Amino acid sequence: MDAGAGMGRTQRDIIRRHALASAGAMLFSLLFLVQALVTSAAYLPALVAVHLLYWLGQGAMLWLIAAGHTASLRDPGITGVMMAWAVIFLSAALYLCYDCRELILLGYLMVLPYGIFRLTWRGFLGVALLAMAGYTSVMLVLHHQNKMQWAAGHEAILGVAFLISLLSYSLLGREVGILRDAYRHKNRQLRQAMVRIEELAVRDELTGLYNRRYLLGSLERRQALANREGLPFVLAFVDIDHFKQINDQHGHKVGDQVLEELAVLLSGSVREVDLVARYGGEEFVLLLNGLTLVTAEPALNRLRMAVMEKRFSQSALPLTVSVGVSQYHPGESSDALINRADRLLYEAKRSGRNRVITESLERVREMVD
């Protein structure tokens, strides 16, 4: 999945979540208005105005999310902002409709679960404290305006119960946050393990080059492109001369160092469009795109000379390679191409090693025919 598709799905999930929350908020809004109509009709116009202001703000934030203006934020769903806006609305509604207090307290508690899976524990606690501060401030203002409306014992018990409920939600948010962080950590580990598994499936563990499996798949794709577009490419077998003697005289650890260092040299000697793979043992394969036998031979001879000039491993061993090169002809099988390059490699070995052997174009045509 590409980044654009992932971003689109994330945005849809955010909009879906906000739509569900907005539906719940709409039901509570209707309940507020109904109760206000029954108990405090005098404050109904002001309460309607507060509701309209809340929904204008809610709609503006939903538009910002849907338009992608919040996509670059740490929380694209601006969950904390929307929760704080709801708390402010509830506090204003409480001031206008004291008789709706029980319903508004439930509204405060309904807002908090919305942030459990999105906010950090500190953010969640901040919203909870904002709710407590809003409720307490409104109740103190109402008490100042009408002391007869204040029953100290009842309000104290109700306030403590509300505080305990908020703290309980905060502790729950903290526990969910810990579980969420652990889940994300496990997900990162799983993704890293999957990347490693994918690399091991196509990479040689010792040299880091592509392995034979990846080489054969890539070769099929290059053949299809050559058949369709007529783009030439060559396949070159590169084999270390007298590698067995290196292992016998210096040990397999030195032999592994030689393979690793040669892999680095080969990778650095080709273009990005080319491919270097370890075929097995001390054999490497190069797929050189856009080259013919005529253009590939001097390039491979330069590579052979670079190997001769370098010293390998901690033992500073001299090294030579033999190279067999074949060019792909449209319609032939990958096995035929590989076998021809392999035979040319052994011809280079029989001819004295440390050389590049290519086939003539006439010979290629004869073999394909």
N, C-alpha and C positions, 0 to 999 in steps of 0.2 A: 504494500500500500504506500502511495507517495504522500508527501507532507500535506499537499492541498486536500486530498481526500480525507486524511486524518483530521485536519482542521475543520473541514465541513461537517464531519460526523460529530466532533466535539461541540461545535456551535449548535447543531441540531439537538444534541443532548441537553445543552444548557437551556435552550428555548423551551424544550419539552418540560424540563424541571420547573422553570419559571412559570410556564403556563399552568401546570398543576397547582403550584403555590398560589398563583393569582386567582384560580378558580376557588380555592379555599378561602382566600381573603375576600373575594366577592360575596361568598355566603355569609361571612361574618359581618361584612358591611351592611348587607340587607337586614341581618338580625339586629345590628345596632340601630338602624333607622326605624325598624318596627318597634323595638323597645322604647326608643326615644319618642315615637309617635304616641305610644300608649302612656308613658310615664312623664315625659317632659316635653310636651308639644311646643312650648315656648322657645325652646332651644333648637328646634328642628331646622330652621333655615341656616343657622350657623353651622350645625352639624353636617348638613348637606354640603355646604361650602367647603368644609374641611375634607369631606369625602371626595369631592371633585378635585380639590388640590392634590390629595394623595394619589388619586388615579391618574392625574396628569403627570405627576412625577414618576409614578410606576410605569406609565406608558412611554415616557421619554427614555427611561432606562432600558426598557425592553427594546425600543427602537435602536438605541446605541449598540446593544448586544447583537440584534439581528443584522444591523448594517456592518458589523465587524469592527466597529471603532474601539472595542475593548479587547480585541484579540491579542494585542501585545502585552496586556497586563498580566501580572502573576496569577490573578484570578479573573479570567475572562468573563465569568458570570457576575462579577462585582457583588458577590453574595453578602459581604459585610455591609456594603452601602445600602443594599435593598433591605436588609434586616434592620439597620439603624433607622431608615426612613419609615418602616412599619412601626417601630417603637415610638418614634416621634408622633406619628399619626395617632397611635393608641393613647398616648399621653394627652394630646390635644382633645381627643374624643372624651377621655375621662374628665377633663376639666369642664367640658360643655355638658356632659350628661353623667352626673354623679350617680344617678340611679342605675346606670348601665355598668356599674363598677364590677360586679361579679363576671359579667360577660367579657368586659375588657381585660380583667385578670386572666381569664382563659385565653384571650387573644395574645397577651404577652407570652404565655406559656406555649401557644401554638407556633409563635415565630421561632423560638429557639431550636427545636429539632431540625429546622430547615438548614441550619449551618453546621450540623454535627459532622457531615462528611466533607465539608468544603473549607471551613475555617480552621486555623490553628487554634490550639487550646487558649492562647492569650487573646486571640481575636474573639473566640467564643465567649470567654470570660468578660471581655470588654463590652460585648453586646448585652450580656446578662446584667452587668453593673449599670449600663445605660438604662436598661429597663427598670431596675430598682431605683435608680436616681430619678427617672421620669415619674414613676409612680409616687415616690416619697415627696418629690417637689410639688406635684399637683395636690396631693393630700394636705400638705402644709399650707399651700395657698388657699385651698378651700376652707381649711380650719381657720385661717386668719380672716377670711371674708365672712364666715358664718360659724361662730364657735358653738352655736346650739346644734349644728349638724354633726358635731364631732363627739363620738363615744370613745373615749381614750382607751378603755380596756379592750373593747371589741376591735378597734383599729390596730392596737398593738399586736393582738393575737393574729389578726389577718395579715399584718405586715411581716411578722416573723414567719408565718406559714409561707408567704410569698417568697421571702428571702431563702428559706430552706429549699423551696422548690427550684429557685434559680440556681442555688449552689449545687443541688443534686444534678440538674441538667449540666452544669459546668463540669462536675466530676465525671459525668457520663461522657461529655464531649472530650475530656482529657483522655479517658480510656479508649474511646474510639480513635482519637488522634494517634495514640501509641500503636494501636492495632493497624491503623492506616499506614503509618510510617514503616512498621515491620513488613506489611504487605508490599509496599513500594520497594523496600530493600530486597525482598525475596524476588520481586519481579525483575529488578535490575540484575540480580545474580542470575536469574533464569535467562534473561536476554543475552547476558555475557556468555553464559554456557552454550546457548544456541549458536551464537556467532562463532564461538570456538569450535563447536561440532561441525558447523558448515565449513570452517576453514580446514579442519582436519580431513573433511570429505574431499576437498579439492587441492589441498596443499601437502607437499612433502614435509614431514615433520623435521627432518634434519636440516635441509637447505632452505625451506620456506618457499621454494618454487612450486609452481603448479605440478600436480602429479599426473600419472598416465591417464587416469580416468578423465580428468579435466581436459587434458590434451586431446583425447579422442573426440570428446564432445565438441571442443572448439574446432577441431579439424573438420568435422561434419558441417559445422556452420560456415566455415571458410569455403568448403567445397560447394555448398549451396549458393553462396554469393558469387563464386567464380563461374558456376554454371549459368547463373542468371545474368550477371553483369559483365562477364568476360574478364574479370580482374585476375591477373596472374599472382601466384605466390609459390614459394619454394619451401621445401622441408629439408632441414639439415640435421643429420646425426653427428653429435660431437662426443668422442670417446677419449678418455684419458689413456695415454700410452703407458704401459708397464705399471698399471695401478696396483696389481697384485704384489709386485715387488715392494711398493711403498708400504702396504699393509704388513708384509712379511718382515721387512727390515726395520720399520719404525713403529709398528703397532697400529691397531685400528683407530685409536684416538687421533693420531696424526693423520690417518687416512680420512677420518671424518672432517678434520680441519681443512684438508685439501679440498674436499667436496664443497664445504661451505664457502670457502674463499673463491673457488672457481665459479660457484653459483652467483656470487656477488659480481664477479667480473663479467660473466655472461649477461646478467640482467642490466648492468650498466653500459653494455656495448650495443644494445639494440634500441630501437625506437619504441614509443608507447604503443604503436599499432601492432608491434610484433609480439610474439609470445615465446617464453623460455620455460621448458618443463624438464623435470627429471624423469627419464624414462625408466630407469632402474639401474642399480649398481652404480657404475661410473659412466653411464651413458646419459646424455642430455639431448633434447630435441629443440630445435629452433624453427618456428613458423615465421617466415619473413614475408609480410604482405607487400604486394605491388612490385616485387622483384622477379626478375627472370634469372636463368642460369648465368647469363652474361653479366648482369649487374650484381648478382649475389656473390660470385666467386671472389672478386677483389675485396668485398666487405668481409667475407669469411677468412680470407688470407690475412687481413689486418687483425682480425680477432685472434687467429692462430699465432701471429707474431706477438701480440700483446700477452698471450699466455706464456710464450717463451721468455719474454723479458721480465716477467714477474717471478718472485720467489714466494713459495707457499708454506704455510704453517709456521710454527715456532722454530722448526728445523731449517727454515729457508731452503726448501727443496725446489730444484728446477723442475719444470713440467712441460710436456708437449702434448698436443692433442691431434687426433686424426679426424677428418671430417668427410662425410659422404653426403652429397647434395642431389636432390631430384626435384624437378619442377612438375607441378600438377597440370594435368591435361583434362579438360572438361569431359565428364562421363566416366572417368576411371574410379575405382574404389579406393577407399583410404588404405586398405591392406596392401593394394598394389603399389601405392605411392610410398608407404612405409618400407615395404620389402625392397623396393628399388634403392632407396636411400641406405638401407641397412647393408645391401650387397656392395654398394659403392664405398661404404665405410670399411668393410673388410678388405676391399680392393686396396684402399689407402693403407691399411695395416700390412697387407702382403707386399706392397710396393716400398716399404721401408718406414712407414709411420711419419708423423709430423708433416702432414700434407693435406690438401683439400682436393678431393676427386669429385668432379661433376660429370654428368652424362651429356652427350651431344644431343641437340634437338632432334637430329635425324634418328638417333637411337630411341628417343622417347616416342616418336611417331610410330616407329616399327613395333615397339612393345605395346602401345595402345591399340594399334591396328590388329 
